Amino acid sequence: MSQPPIKNHLIGQGATSIYQAFSTYRSRFKEITRYAPLLFKNRDWHGVRANAIRRLDLYKDAVDRIEIDIRRLLADQVQAKSIWALIKAAYSGMLIRNDDWELAETFFNSITRRIFATVGVDAEIEFVNTDFDIPPTPTTSKIYQTFKGRELTARLIRTILADYPLISPFQDIEHDAQQVAAKIEIHLRKMKISGKIDGIDMARSVFYRGMGAYLIGRIFSGSTLVPLAIALLNTADGIVVDGVLLSTDDVSILFGFTRSYFHVDVERPYDLTHFLKSILPHKRIAELYISTGFNKHGKTELYRELLEHMTVCYIDRFDLSPGQRGMVMIVFNLPNDDLVFKLIRDRFDTPKKTTRREIMAKYDLVYRHDRAGRLVDAQTFEYLKFDTSCFSPQLLAELKNDAGSTVRIGKDYVIIDHTYVERRVTPLDVFLMEADQSEAQKIVIEWGNAIKDLAVSNIFPGDILLKNFGVTRHGRVVFYDYDELCLLTSCHFKKLPPAYESENEMASEPWFYVDENDVFPEEFIKFLGLRAPLRDVFCEHHNDLFEVSFWQQAQQMIQAGKLPHIYPYARNCRLKRK
């Protein structure tokens, strides 16, 4: 059957409509991002959170609107690939004047994948790889400014601090400059750099997130590069430098996958990302895009990595992840990669009573919530297609038996309709089995800290079992099992009613009525799953978690509108206050 003739005017109109929709989205994105300095100045922390959610919602709203428009424009030819191939070519030509061309390509892909529900990739109608090996526009100004100084002095640091157009004044810039310089000098001496430096490159934009603002740069001494992050807080008496981060690990945690996204005003995200890559060489480009708020393009970069992997499936195949089998999710990964894939099972083991829709809502909650350095960010992917050879036989069997509504398995292919992709961490129960006593004790204490950080950020894990938490390569405990997660303020924390008969205390079922949201902290100790020495360590440091008062006080603080500042850096990075 022959296709209807192409209406040439649709090509230009279609490409122009999508380009204008992207331009409108980017303008609104920048507008919201530019609120950050004012919110920081006013110490409007509730406004900061609301602003972050507004920005997260922008992309979907923009794609929803242009999908309606493009369906109306193309009408009965909306799924004609020949037209879309020409629209793509015309759209690509428009991007030669764009500083954010890579984001524009991702935006186009979002629309075509929405229209066609594309399985795998289709190079005819989407940008599988970028059309530009090098940026199509020249750099008009560097993303960073270089400060020269033969010796690192407080004067040089003061010059750097004063150069930023912060709306609020410093409380005591001289004092802060001296302390920052002293911190850096101690660090350089440890690295056998005797104070002689070639210069400091500082990103021109300020990075805003939560209650903090951050100045990001790099110190050069010969061939040695030292990352630099200066953490600012805005107190009632003015801005103060609160911390200095000088190791790759510390700066990596700052840009980590358990944090909300930065608000940073930048015209060329490509330049910013590659500047960050220079100080964080072990981080994926995808992660850097995601951490700076360009999460949709970060997904594109991740997807491209997955496509590249398909060429080496005979070396590294997907297999079930180590740890206890999940009752709700099938979790698998590549043995030599730091990502995990999570699929919702068709059926849930008893006593789970949740639904697929409820689980997806939990992941959406985490996406929109302040992750406080304790919740693993998850990127949602749809209609992934792999060769069957990319999967181990054991994993294929589990997918076939337990995920038939989500996974289609053919002779030569596996199609995954919906999955969450997260950074891999070591399950806490696995870590404790393998760790020595000293490491295990540190992590058990850190586990309690994680539960407390989640509580003050209005998150209750639901299940506090070891297997639901993980340990990052930096030794931080994080939470990643969201099927029982809920807002802390939705829980009813209660003391256990007294048992009138001794048999009641030993009964497998409660001897009293338990509402759906009732929580009894006294019972937590039963579920710790810790052997005696580690249980004692946990109780010594976190005995308050077994008391109703801790949880009720956290609820009262949240309901009163008090927001905690959970520092994204270690105590030893902080400066001494006057």
Order of alpha helices (4+ residues) and beta strands (2+ residues): alpha-alpha-alpha-alpha-alpha-beta-alpha-alpha-beta-beta-beta-beta-beta-alpha-alpha-alpha-alpha-beta-beta-beta-alpha-beta-beta-alpha-beta-beta-beta-beta-alpha-alpha-beta-beta-beta-beta-beta-alpha-beta-alpha-alpha
